[in-house]
Amino acid sequence: MNSSKMPLAKKSMAMVVCGALWFSQHANAQESIRSNVTIVVPYPAGGGNDMFARLIAAKMRTDSGGRIVVENRTGASGNIGTASVVRAPADGNTLLYAASTLAINGWVNKNIGFDAGQDLRAITITLSIPFVLAVHPSLPATSAKALIALAKRHAGELTFSSGGVGSANHFAMEAFKLKTKVDLRHIPYRGAAPALTALISGETQVSFLVPPLVIPQLNNGKLRALGISSATRLNVLPNVPSLQEVGAPGFQAVQWHGFFVSAKTPMEVVRRLQPIILDALNSPELTERFDSAGATRLGFDTERAQSFFLSEIKYWGEVVKSARLD
């Protein structure tokens, strides 16, 4: 029916409905936490994922009286904490703040008790952060090309440390090995911090580490940076080239972080949580902190976040099979 011929009563009702929809959407963008919320970080305290989770949690609105608690539930490469969220009541009061490892674990451990792609729903992917390819200063390689040549001459002799089997920096290195056709021996540790300590001590010789962990060690000369795992250089390390520039064309591996809930959580609850998280993520204070850490804010909506998450599961499954790690 042409709106000009619509009866006045129907016009009024349509205006009321449209107004209600607008108010509902506007009010949703101003939501705050209504009840106590637990954000589960499935990795040890002090790491990058834990740090970013706490920064975001501190900025999430709690005007309605709810408390936000960040809880580290560690073990099994993040699977213990993740499983607790999968099993939690699907009411939006238990969130998971996870990293890229979430897309990897199911490929390297078939008995984790859940299927991340089916049992979790992404609320948003918050940010991405590249790795720095760092080496112990005693290693006679001052560039990525020199490291690749050295590793080829001494196949299987050079060691790299990671935060554990299936961790994001473990798989970044596996992708690098595939791209450059080098053989480095993996030494896994229980988290990124111990992997960093091993590299500083000379226990291992190479590692991929996130900028907040590695920059202080570069500044004091305890480590040397050979490249960045993203397609472009970082503002916080302008003199360190991307690995695509210096020996690994097409190589890219970044760690991403995001919020998830049980897949059984109603979509209206997911959509209520999303603007709360994004408002915190985009606050000026956090923008500055993320920039200084070399992180890029993403803030995907839930549909894009879920699509991205499923594509990451598929991509890392291909890496696992190519590297024969399954």
C-alpha positions as CSV (number, residue, x, y, z in Angstrom):
1,M,0.0,0.0,0.0
2,N,1.2,3.5,-0.8
3,S,2.1,5.3,2.5
4,S,0.2,8.4,1.4
5,K,-3.0,6.3,1.3
6,M,-2.3,4.5,4.6
7,P,-5.0,5.1,7.2
8,L,-4.0,7.5,10.0
9,A,-4.3,4.8,12.7
10,K,-2.0,2.5,10.8
11,K,0.5,5.3,10.1
12,S,0.6,6.1,13.8
13,M,1.2,2.5,14.7
14,A,4.0,2.2,12.1
15,M,5.6,5.3,13.5
16,V,5.4,3.8,17.0
17,V,6.9,0.5,15.9
18,C,9.7,2.3,14.0
19,G,10.4,4.5,17.0
20,A,10.4,1.5,19.3
21,L,12.9,-0.3,17.1
22,W,15.1,2.8,16.9
23,F,15.0,3.2,20.7
24,S,15.8,-0.4,21.3
25,Q,18.8,-0.3,19.0
26,H,20.0,3.0,20.5
27,A,19.5,1.7,24.1
28,N,21.4,-1.5,23.1
29,A,24.4,0.5,22.2
30,Q,24.3,2.1,25.7
31,E,24.1,-1.2,27.5
32,S,26.1,-1.9,30.6
33,I,26.8,-5.1,32.5
34,R,23.7,-6.1,34.4
35,S,25.0,-8.9,36.5
36,N,28.3,-10.4,37.5
37,V,30.4,-11.5,34.5
38,T,33.4,-13.8,34.6
39,I,35.9,-13.4,31.8
40,V,37.9,-16.6,31.5
41,V,41.5,-16.3,30.3
42,P,42.7,-19.8,29.5
43,Y,46.4,-18.9,29.7
44,P,48.7,-17.9,32.6
45,A,48.7,-14.5,34.2
46,G,51.2,-12.0,32.9
47,G,51.1,-13.0,29.2
48,G,49.8,-10.8,26.4
49,N,46.3,-12.3,26.3
50,D,45.9,-11.9,30.0
51,M,47.1,-8.3,29.9
52,F,44.7,-7.3,27.1
53,A,41.8,-9.1,28.7
54,R,42.3,-7.1,31.9
55,L,42.7,-3.8,30.1
56,I,39.4,-4.3,28.2
57,A,37.6,-5.6,31.3
58,A,38.5,-2.5,33.3
59,K,36.8,-0.3,30.7
60,M,33.6,-2.3,30.2
61,R,30.6,-0.4,31.6
62,T,29.2,-1.7,34.9
63,D,26.7,1.1,35.6
64,S,24.0,-1.4,36.4
65,G,25.9,-2.8,39.4
66,G,27.4,-5.9,37.8
67,R,31.0,-6.9,38.6
68,I,33.5,-8.1,36.0
69,V,36.1,-10.7,37.2
70,V,39.0,-11.9,35.0
71,E,39.9,-15.5,36.0
72,N,42.9,-17.5,34.7
73,R,41.9,-21.1,34.2
74,T,45.0,-22.6,32.7
75,G,46.3,-25.9,31.5
76,A,46.3,-28.1,28.4
77,S,47.3,-25.2,26.0
78,G,44.1,-23.3,27.0
79,N,41.7,-26.2,26.7
80,I,40.8,-26.4,30.4
81,G,39.6,-22.8,30.5
82,T,37.9,-23.1,27.2
83,A,36.0,-26.2,28.2
84,S,34.7,-24.5,31.3
85,V,33.1,-21.8,29.1
86,V,31.6,-24.4,26.8
87,R,30.0,-26.1,29.8
88,A,28.9,-22.8,31.5
89,P,25.3,-21.7,31.6
90,A,24.5,-20.1,28.2
91,D,23.4,-16.8,29.7
92,G,26.2,-14.5,28.7
93,N,27.7,-14.3,32.2
94,T,30.7,-16.4,31.4
95,L,32.9,-15.2,28.6
96,L,36.1,-16.6,27.1
97,Y,39.0,-14.3,26.1
98,A,41.1,-16.4,23.8
99,A,43.9,-16.1,21.2
100,S,44.7,-17.8,17.9
101,T,45.5,-21.1,19.8
102,L,41.7,-21.6,20.0
103,A,41.7,-22.3,16.2
104,I,44.6,-24.7,16.5
105,N,44.1,-26.9,19.5
106,G,41.5,-29.2,18.0
107,W,43.9,-30.2,15.2
108,V,46.7,-31.2,17.5
109,N,44.7,-32.8,20.3
110,K,41.6,-34.8,19.2
111,N,40.5,-35.5,22.8
112,I,39.9,-32.0,24.2
113,G,36.2,-32.7,24.8
114,F,34.7,-30.0,22.6
115,D,34.6,-28.7,19.0
116,A,35.6,-25.0,19.1
117,G,33.9,-24.3,15.8
118,Q,30.6,-25.8,16.9
119,D,30.6,-25.2,20.6
120,L,31.7,-21.6,20.8
121,R,30.3,-18.4,19.3
122,A,32.5,-15.4,18.6
123,I,31.2,-12.1,20.1
124,T,34.0,-10.1,18.5
125,I,37.6,-10.4,17.4
126,T,39.3,-7.5,19.3
127,L,42.8,-7.2,17.9
128,S,45.7,-8.7,16.1
129,I,49.3,-8.5,17.0
130,P,52.3,-9.8,14.9
131,F,55.3,-11.7,16.2
132,V,58.9,-10.5,16.3
133,L,61.4,-13.1,15.0
134,A,64.0,-12.8,17.8
135,V,67.3,-14.6,18.2
136,H,69.9,-14.9,21.0
137,P,72.7,-12.5,20.3
138,S,75.2,-15.3,20.2
139,L,73.7,-16.7,17.1
140,P,75.8,-15.7,14.1
141,A,72.8,-14.4,12.1
142,T,72.1,-10.7,11.9
143,S,69.3,-10.9,9.3
144,A,66.4,-13.2,8.4
145,K,68.2,-14.3,5.2
146,A,71.3,-15.2,7.2
147,L,69.2,-17.2,9.7
148,I,67.5,-19.1,6.9
149,A,70.9,-19.9,5.3
150,L,72.3,-20.9,8.7
151,A,69.4,-23.2,9.5
152,K,69.7,-24.9,6.1
153,R,73.4,-25.5,6.7
154,H,72.6,-27.0,10.1
155,A,69.3,-28.7,9.6
156,G,67.6,-29.7,12.8
157,E,70.3,-28.3,15.0
158,L,69.0,-24.8,15.8
159,T,66.2,-24.8,18.4
160,F,63.2,-22.5,18.8
161,S,61.1,-22.0,22.0
162,S,57.4,-21.6,22.1
163,G,54.6,-21.2,24.7
164,G,53.7,-24.9,24.2
165,V,52.7,-27.4,21.6
166,G,49.8,-25.9,19.6
167,S,50.5,-22.3,20.9
168,A,50.2,-19.4,18.5
169,N,54.0,-18.8,18.4
170,H,54.6,-22.5,17.9
171,F,52.4,-22.5,14.8
172,A,53.8,-19.2,13.5
173,M,57.2,-20.9,13.5
174,E,55.8,-24.0,11.8
175,A,54.3,-21.8,9.1
176,F,57.7,-20.0,8.7
177,K,59.5,-23.3,8.4
178,L,57.1,-24.5,5.6
179,K,57.5,-21.2,3.8
180,T,61.3,-21.1,4.0
181,K,62.0,-24.8,3.9
182,V,64.1,-24.8,7.0
183,D,64.3,-27.4,9.8
184,L,64.3,-25.9,13.4
185,R,63.9,-28.1,16.4
186,H,60.9,-27.2,18.7
187,I,61.4,-26.8,22.5
188,P,58.0,-26.2,24.1
189,Y,57.5,-24.3,27.4
190,R,54.5,-23.7,29.6
191,G,53.7,-20.2,28.3
192,A,55.2,-17.4,26.4
193,A,57.1,-15.9,29.4
194,P,59.1,-19.1,30.0
195,A,59.8,-19.3,26.3
196,L,61.2,-15.8,26.4
197,T,63.3,-16.7,29.5
198,A,64.7,-19.7,27.6
199,L,65.7,-17.6,24.6
200,I,67.3,-14.9,26.8
201,S,69.4,-17.5,28.7
202,G,70.5,-19.1,25.4
203,E,68.7,-22.4,26.2
204,T,67.1,-21.9,22.8
205,Q,68.3,-19.8,19.9
206,V,65.2,-18.5,18.0
207,S,61.6,-17.6,18.8
208,F,58.5,-15.7,17.6
209,L,57.4,-13.4,20.5
210,V,54.9,-10.6,20.7
211,P,56.2,-7.0,20.8
212,P,55.3,-6.2,24.5
213,L,57.4,-9.2,25.7
214,V,60.3,-8.7,23.4
215,I,60.8,-5.0,23.0
216,P,62.4,-4.5,26.5
217,Q,64.8,-7.3,25.7
218,L,65.8,-5.7,22.4
219,N,66.4,-2.4,24.0
220,N,68.7,-3.9,26.6
221,G,70.6,-6.0,24.1
222,K,69.6,-9.4,25.4
223,L,67.9,-10.3,22.1
224,R,68.2,-9.4,18.5
225,A,65.2,-8.8,16.2
226,L,65.4,-10.2,12.6
227,G,61.9,-9.5,11.3
228,I,58.2,-8.9,11.8
229,S,55.6,-11.6,11.0
230,S,53.0,-9.1,9.6
231,A,52.9,-7.8,6.0
232,T,54.2,-4.4,7.1
233,R,56.6,-3.0,9.6
234,L,55.5,-1.9,13.1
235,N,55.5,1.7,14.2
236,V,57.0,0.7,17.5
237,L,59.9,-1.1,15.7
238,P,60.4,0.9,12.5
239,N,63.9,-0.4,11.8
240,V,62.9,-4.1,11.9
241,P,61.7,-5.2,8.4
242,S,58.8,-7.5,7.7
243,L,59.8,-11.0,6.9
244,Q,58.1,-10.6,3.6
245,E,60.8,-8.0,2.8
246,V,63.7,-10.2,3.8
247,G,63.6,-13.8,2.9
248,A,60.0,-15.1,3.3
249,P,57.8,-13.6,0.5
250,G,54.1,-14.1,1.2
251,F,54.7,-15.2,4.8
252,Q,52.3,-13.7,7.4
253,A,51.4,-15.0,10.9
254,V,49.7,-12.8,13.5
255,Q,48.1,-13.6,16.8
256,W,44.6,-12.5,17.3
257,H,42.5,-12.2,20.4
258,G,38.7,-12.3,20.8
259,F,35.7,-12.8,23.1
260,F,33.6,-16.0,22.9
261,V,30.6,-17.5,24.6
262,S,29.0,-20.9,24.6
263,A,27.3,-21.5,21.2
264,K,24.0,-22.1,23.0
265,T,23.9,-18.5,24.1
266,P,20.9,-16.6,22.6
267,M,21.9,-14.2,19.8
268,E,20.1,-11.3,21.6
269,V,22.5,-11.8,24.5
270,V,25.6,-11.9,22.2
271,R,24.4,-8.7,20.5
272,R,23.9,-7.0,23.9
273,L,27.4,-7.8,24.9
274,Q,29.1,-6.8,21.7
275,P,28.7,-3.0,22.0
276,I,29.8,-3.1,25.6
277,I,33.1,-4.7,24.6
278,L,33.6,-2.5,21.5
279,D,33.0,0.7,23.5
280,A,35.8,-0.4,25.9
281,L,38.0,-1.5,23.0
282,N,37.7,1.8,21.3
283,S,38.3,4.0,24.4
284,P,41.1,6.5,23.9
285,E,43.2,5.1,26.8
286,L,43.1,1.6,25.3
287,T,43.8,2.9,21.8
288,E,47.1,4.3,23.1
289,R,48.0,1.1,25.0
290,F,47.3,-1.1,22.0
291,D,49.3,1.2,19.6
292,S,52.3,1.1,22.0
293,A,52.1,-2.7,22.1
294,G,52.1,-3.0,18.3
295,A,48.6,-4.3,18.3
296,T,45.9,-3.5,15.7
297,R,42.3,-3.0,16.9
298,L,39.8,-5.0,14.8
299,G,36.4,-5.0,16.6
300,F,34.6,-7.3,14.2
301,D,30.8,-7.6,14.5
302,T,29.7,-11.1,15.6
303,E,28.9,-12.4,12.1
304,R,32.2,-11.3,10.7
305,A,34.0,-12.6,13.9
306,Q,32.4,-16.0,13.6
307,S,33.2,-16.3,9.9
308,F,36.8,-15.2,10.6
309,F,37.1,-17.7,13.4
310,L,35.9,-20.6,11.2
311,S,38.3,-19.6,8.4
312,E,41.2,-19.6,10.9
313,I,40.3,-23.1,12.0
314,K,40.4,-24.3,8.4
315,Y,43.7,-22.5,7.7
316,W,45.6,-23.9,10.7
317,G,44.2,-27.3,9.9
318,E,46.0,-27.1,6.6
319,V,49.2,-26.0,8.3
320,V,49.0,-28.9,10.7
321,K,48.5,-31.4,7.9
322,S,51.3,-29.9,5.8
323,A,53.7,-29.9,8.7
324,R,52.6,-33.4,9.7
325,L,51.8,-32.4,13.2
326,D,48.4,-34.2,13.6
